[in-house]
Amino acid sequence: MVVGDLSDNRPRALDLPAMLDVLAQTIVNALGFEVAVVNIVESARRVVAVSVAGPAEVRHHILGSSGTLSNWRRLLDSGQGWGRLVFIDHAVVDYDDVCDLTSWVPDVDASDDPGVWHPDDVLLAPLWSSDGSLLGVLSVDLPRGGRRPDDDTRTSLEAFAVSAALAVEHATLRA
């Protein structure tokens, strides 16, 4: 008979940053975006990018950047509702006029085709708590295939946003 230390085989709960890293990477792998960023409200005034999945250059540029909660709210208010998501159409909203947040613009060709993703388009998934307060924002960019995401992809992204919000809220309650 062999008896070993079973503690190494027990399932372990991931801490919040690790959980959000897994979530962002899963969005990149499963939903067809090249970039996913999770931004978390850290205080009544600050929102911080805590997880970035995608190319190293994006990670180095965005991870740890922060902005004011008021800037994030302005950005969310300026977009078009796509269900629970917020789409910032480059042709309708000038990102730089709306807010002052750290951003990364992909080096891809722009197109006049309204179905094609433009480098200045922004797709956000707000992370809402059960009481309706903003916990954070999930941001995605560069959909594979170069087209704006279809209804199925948007529905899946909404589900990921709900999962992220639950994880953040749960971690906040346990802290």
C-alpha positions as CSV (number, residue, x, y, z in Angstrom):
1,M,0.0,0.0,0.0
2,V,1.2,3.5,-0.9
3,V,0.0,6.5,1.0
4,G,0.9,9.9,-0.3
5,D,0.1,13.4,0.4
6,L,-3.3,13.9,-1.1
7,S,-3.3,17.6,-0.6
8,D,-1.6,18.1,-4.0
9,N,-4.4,16.3,-5.7
10,R,-7.3,18.3,-4.3
11,P,-9.0,20.8,-6.6
12,R,-7.9,24.3,-5.8
13,A,-9.8,27.4,-6.2
14,L,-8.1,29.9,-8.5
15,D,-7.5,33.3,-7.0
16,L,-9.3,36.1,-8.9
17,P,-6.4,37.3,-11.1
18,A,-5.7,33.7,-12.2
19,M,-9.4,33.1,-12.8
20,L,-9.6,36.3,-14.9
21,D,-6.5,35.3,-16.9
22,V,-8.2,31.9,-17.7
23,L,-11.4,33.7,-18.7
24,A,-9.6,36.2,-21.0
25,Q,-7.5,33.4,-22.6
26,T,-10.7,31.3,-23.1
27,I,-12.4,34.2,-24.8
28,V,-9.4,34.5,-27.2
29,N,-9.3,30.7,-27.8
30,A,-13.1,30.0,-28.0
31,L,-14.7,33.1,-29.4
32,G,-12.3,34.1,-32.1
33,F,-11.0,37.4,-30.8
34,E,-7.2,38.1,-30.9
35,V,-7.4,40.3,-27.7
36,A,-9.4,40.2,-24.5
37,V,-8.9,42.6,-21.6
38,V,-10.5,42.4,-18.2
39,N,-10.7,45.8,-16.3
40,I,-11.8,45.8,-12.7
41,V,-13.1,48.7,-10.6
42,E,-10.6,49.0,-7.8
43,S,-12.0,51.9,-6.0
44,A,-14.8,54.5,-6.3
45,R,-12.6,56.3,-8.9
46,R,-10.2,53.8,-10.5
47,V,-10.5,51.0,-13.0
48,V,-7.5,48.9,-13.7
49,A,-6.6,46.4,-16.5
50,V,-5.9,43.3,-14.5
51,S,-5.8,40.6,-17.3
52,V,-4.8,40.7,-20.9
53,A,-4.9,37.8,-23.3
54,G,-3.4,38.3,-26.8
55,P,-0.2,39.5,-28.4
56,A,2.7,40.4,-26.0
57,E,2.8,44.0,-27.3
58,V,-0.9,44.5,-26.2
59,R,-0.2,42.9,-22.8
60,H,2.8,45.2,-22.2
61,H,0.9,48.3,-23.3
62,I,-2.4,47.6,-21.5
63,L,-1.8,45.4,-18.4
64,G,-1.8,47.5,-15.2
65,S,-3.0,50.7,-16.9
66,S,-5.8,52.5,-15.1
67,G,-8.4,55.1,-15.8
68,T,-11.1,56.9,-13.9
69,L,-14.4,55.3,-13.4
70,S,-16.0,58.5,-14.9
71,N,-14.1,58.0,-18.1
72,W,-15.3,54.4,-18.3
73,R,-18.9,55.4,-17.7
74,R,-18.7,58.0,-20.4
75,L,-17.3,55.4,-22.8
76,L,-20.1,52.9,-21.9
77,D,-22.7,55.6,-22.3
78,S,-21.5,56.7,-25.7
79,G,-21.9,53.3,-27.4
80,Q,-24.7,51.3,-29.0
81,G,-26.3,48.6,-26.9
82,W,-25.9,45.1,-28.4
83,G,-27.9,43.2,-25.8
84,R,-25.7,43.4,-22.6
85,L,-22.7,44.5,-24.7
86,V,-21.7,48.0,-25.8
87,F,-20.4,48.6,-29.3
88,I,-18.4,51.8,-30.0
89,D,-18.7,52.3,-33.8
90,H,-15.7,54.3,-35.1
91,A,-18.0,56.0,-37.6
92,V,-20.3,57.3,-34.9
93,V,-18.2,57.9,-31.9
94,D,-14.6,59.3,-31.7
95,Y,-13.1,57.4,-28.8
96,D,-10.5,60.2,-28.1
97,D,-13.3,62.8,-27.8
98,V,-15.3,60.6,-25.3
99,C,-12.6,59.6,-22.8
100,D,-9.0,59.5,-21.9
101,L,-8.2,55.9,-21.3
102,T,-5.1,53.9,-22.3
103,S,-5.9,52.1,-25.6
104,W,-4.3,50.0,-28.2
105,V,-5.2,50.3,-31.9
106,P,-4.4,47.3,-34.0
107,D,-2.4,47.7,-37.1
108,V,-5.0,46.4,-39.6
109,D,-6.4,47.9,-42.8
110,A,-9.6,50.0,-42.4
111,S,-12.5,49.3,-44.7
112,D,-15.7,51.2,-45.6
113,D,-17.7,47.9,-45.4
114,P,-20.0,48.3,-42.4
115,G,-19.7,44.6,-41.6
116,V,-15.9,44.7,-41.3
117,W,-14.2,45.3,-38.0
118,H,-12.5,48.7,-38.1
119,P,-9.3,49.3,-36.1
120,D,-11.0,52.0,-34.1
121,D,-14.1,49.9,-33.2
122,V,-14.5,49.0,-29.6
123,L,-16.6,46.1,-28.1
124,L,-17.2,46.2,-24.3
125,A,-19.0,43.9,-21.9
126,P,-19.8,45.6,-18.7
127,L,-19.5,43.4,-15.6
128,W,-22.5,44.2,-13.4
129,S,-23.0,43.1,-9.8
130,S,-26.2,41.6,-8.5
131,D,-27.1,45.1,-7.1
132,G,-26.5,46.8,-10.4
133,S,-23.1,48.4,-9.7
134,L,-20.3,48.3,-12.2
135,L,-17.6,45.8,-11.2
136,G,-15.5,46.1,-14.3
137,V,-15.5,46.0,-18.1
138,L,-14.4,43.2,-20.5
139,S,-13.0,44.5,-23.7
140,V,-12.3,42.5,-26.9
141,D,-10.6,43.4,-30.2
142,L,-9.6,41.9,-33.5
143,P,-12.2,39.3,-34.3
144,R,-10.7,36.6,-36.4
145,G,-12.0,36.8,-39.9
146,G,-12.0,40.6,-39.7
147,R,-15.8,40.9,-39.4
148,R,-17.9,42.4,-36.7
149,P,-19.1,39.5,-34.4
150,D,-22.3,37.8,-35.2
151,D,-25.2,37.2,-32.8
152,D,-24.0,33.8,-31.6
153,T,-20.5,35.3,-30.7
154,R,-22.1,38.2,-29.0
155,T,-24.4,35.9,-26.9
156,S,-21.3,33.9,-25.9
157,L,-19.4,37.0,-24.9
158,E,-22.4,38.1,-22.8
159,A,-22.2,34.7,-21.0
160,F,-18.5,35.2,-20.4
161,A,-19.2,38.6,-19.0
162,V,-21.8,37.2,-16.6
163,S,-19.2,34.6,-15.4
164,A,-16.6,37.2,-14.9
165,A,-19.0,39.4,-12.9
166,L,-19.9,36.5,-10.7
167,A,-16.3,35.7,-10.1
168,V,-15.4,39.3,-9.2
169,E,-18.5,39.7,-7.0
170,H,-17.7,36.4,-5.2
171,A,-14.1,37.3,-4.7
172,T,-15.2,40.7,-3.3
173,L,-17.6,39.1,-0.9
174,R,-14.9,36.7,0.4
175,A,-12.3,39.4,0.9
